[in-house]
Amino acid sequence: MSYTVVIPARYGASRLPGKPLRLIAGRTLVEHAWRLARESGAERVIVATDDERVATVAREFGAEVCITGTQHASGTDRIAEVARVVGLADDHIVVNLQCDEPQMPAALLDQVARAIAEDAEVSIATLCAPIREAAELFDPNVVKVVVNARGHALYFSRAPIPWARDAFARAPGVMPEGDAAYLRHIGLYAYRAGFLQEFVGWTPCMLERTEALEQLRALWHGRVIRVEVAHVRPGPGIDTEEDLTALRVAVEGSGPAG
């Protein structure tokens, strides 16, 4: 299996400006992501950015860098440009690793790439993990996914799905017992390069705009998304200053500036 990892690294993140260059244990987030990608089975790892500050730092630690346009609304748009610019074949597998996932195990990159490689019907492969706590289930920042008997996504939502009608009527806000299996979506994706070009040509659909979940665009157009339970659970991602501080404390024992 041959695949390429692309790490979209936009400097101007709204909730955490300069995110790719923020430090944990003396290394930038983008370097942490690049190093873990290099531990995977990927044949190539590319940092994709629209900012020369990120590009300069990435080149200094040895990364291949692709400078992209500034107009992209999402990491997927940025990755699609990279696939075009570097000339990836339509059937080549591309894994999207966000630079704000410094504790994503390299084994999961291999897992998600293998999941799409083994099923020609699949347009996107991604991962999930069981939800065991009510706080996770009812948190709108935790994306939930429901799959069918073949492991293909039926729907992604910020709401608790499936909705346990009777259990929630008896005990609102309590994790139900019984048959309901709740799954948290893990934001690691694999695509084929040709599909990426199709995907970015579609306008965001009503479901995507409502839930603010880009993967719903593929389901809207009838494409298959394979969802596998992650072999190991990744550490937390970094979206806010508080997330960054918490991870610094966990890794370093303190929260220095940077």
N, C-alpha and C positions, 0 to 999 in steps of 0.2 A: 504494500500500500504506500502510495506516494502522495504527500500533501504539503501545502504551504500554510504557515501561520501568518496572518496579518494582524498587527496590533495598531488599531486606530488611536491616535494620541493627539486630541484637540486641546490646545492650550487654554482656550477661552470657555471652559466649563462654567455654567452659570452658578451652580451651587458651591463649587470649589475651584475658583480661578487658579490657573497655572497647575492644575492637578497633575499632569504627567511629570512635572519637575519637583513635586513635593517629596520630602525625604522620609524614609523609614530605615533605621539602622545605617545611616550614611549613604544610602543609595536612593536614587529617584524611583518613583513608582514605575516609570516606563522601563527602567533597567531591571527591576524585579520581574516584570512581566516577560521581558526579553530573555532573561536568564532561565526562567522556568520553561519557556517555550523551547529553548535550546536543549533542555533535558528530555524533551519528547522525541517521538520518532519522525518529526517533520524534517523534510529535506531542505527547507528554506524558511527563514523567519524575517519578515519585513516590518519595519516601523513606518506607519503612514501618518504623516502630519502636514498641517498647513502652516506651521510656524518654524522659523529658522532657529529659534532658541531651543526647541525640542530636537530639531534635526541635528544641531551642533552637538548637543549632549549625547544623543544616540550614536552619532558617528564616533565620538570619543571613546565610548565603551565597546565599539566594534560592530554595531548593528548596520545592516543594510537598511537604507532609508529611501522612501519614496515621498517626494513632495507633492501634495495634492492641492486641489482648489480649495478656496475658502467658502464656497457656496453650499457645502454639504450639510443637510439637515440631520444626518445620522451617521454612525460608524459604518453602517451597511453601504451607504452611498459612497463613502470614502474608500471602502474595500473594493467596491465595484470599479472605481477609477483605477485603483492599483492593478487589478486583474487585467484591465484593458492596456494600461501603460506598459506593464512588464510582459504582456503577451501570453498569458496563461491559456492553455487549451480549454475548450468548452467543458470537457469532462474532468478537468483537473479539480481536485478537492481543495477548498479553501476553508480554514478554520479562523473564526473571528474571536480573538482574545482581547478583551478590554484591558487597557493599561491600569484600570482601577481594581484589578483582581490579582493582587500580589501574592495571594495564598491559594491560587488555583493549582491543584496537583497536575503535574505534567501527564500523568497517566490518563487524566480525563480528556486531554487533547487527543490522545490516541484513541480513546473510547469513542468520542463523538465522530472522529474521522472514519473509524471502522464502521460505525453504525450507518453512515451514508454510503460507504463503499460497498457494503454487502446487500444493498437494496436499491435496484435501479428505479423503483417506483417513487422513491423518496426525493423531495426537493430540498428539504432542510432536515438536519438531525440536531437534536439538542438533548439536555439532560434534566433530571429532576431528583428530588430527595423527599422522603416521607416527612410530613408535618406531624409533630407529636404534641405541640403546645397550643393552647387556645390563643395566646398572644400572637403567635405567627399566623394562625388561621384567619384572624380578624384584622390583621394589619394590611392596609391597602398598598403598602410598599412591598409586600411579599406577594409575588405573582403566583397564582395557583393554576394548575393545568389538570384537565380531565382527558384520559386516553381511552381508546377502544381496546377490544380483545387482542388486536395485533400490535399494540403499543404505538398507535398513531394518534396524534392530538385531535381531540374533538373541539376543545376550546381552551383559551387562556383568559384569566380574569384576575382583577384585583379584589374581587368579591370572594367570599368563601363558597367554592363550588366543589362537589355537588352540595346543594342546599338541603340539609337534613331537616325536612319540614317538621316532623313530629318532635324530634329531639330538641330543636331550637325553640319550638313552641313551649316545651316543658321547661327548658333551661337556656334562655338566651345568653349568648356569649360564652357558653361552656362547650368544651371539646366533646363531641358526641362519641358514644361507644357503639360498637356493632360493626356493620359491614362497610360503612363509608371509609374509603381510603383517600386521605388528602395528600396531595403532592405539591411540593414547592418547586417552581421552575428555577433552574440554574441557567443564567444567561451566557451560556457558551454555545456557539453555533458552528455547524459545518454546512457548506453549500458546494455545489459545482459552479465553476466560474461562469458557464453559460447561463445558468439560472439567475445568477446575480444581475446580469445585464437585463434580463426580463423584469426582475423584481423592481429595480430602480426606475423602470419605465412606467410602472403602474402608479397612479396617484393614490395617496392614502385613502382607505375606505372608511365608511361610517364607523365600523367597529373599532378600527385602529384609532381614529380620532377620539372616540368616546372613552376608550379604556387607556389611551396613550400607550399602546402595545403594538410595536411594529410588526411582530410575527403574525398578527391577525390578518394582515394584508394578504399573506400567502394562503391562509385558509379561505378567505373571501373569494379568492380566485380558484379555489378547488384543488390546491396543491397539498401534497402529503407531507406532514412533519412527523418524523419519528422521534419519540421521546423514550429514552432509556433511564432507568434508575442508576445514578452515579455509583461507580464501584467504591469510591471513597468520597466523603463529604468535604467540599472546599471550605476554606476559611472565609471570613467576611470580606465583602467588597467595600470600596471606599467611595461614598457619594457626598459626604459632608465633612466639615471641619471636625465634628464630633466623632465620626467614624475614624478619621485619620488619627485623632488623639487617642482613641481607644486602642487602635492597633499598635500605635507607638508604645503605649503603656504595656501592652501584652508582650511585645517583642523586645523592647529596650528597658522597660521598667520605669520609663518617664515619658514626657511629651515635649521634646524640644521644638523650637520653631524651625521652619524651613519649608 
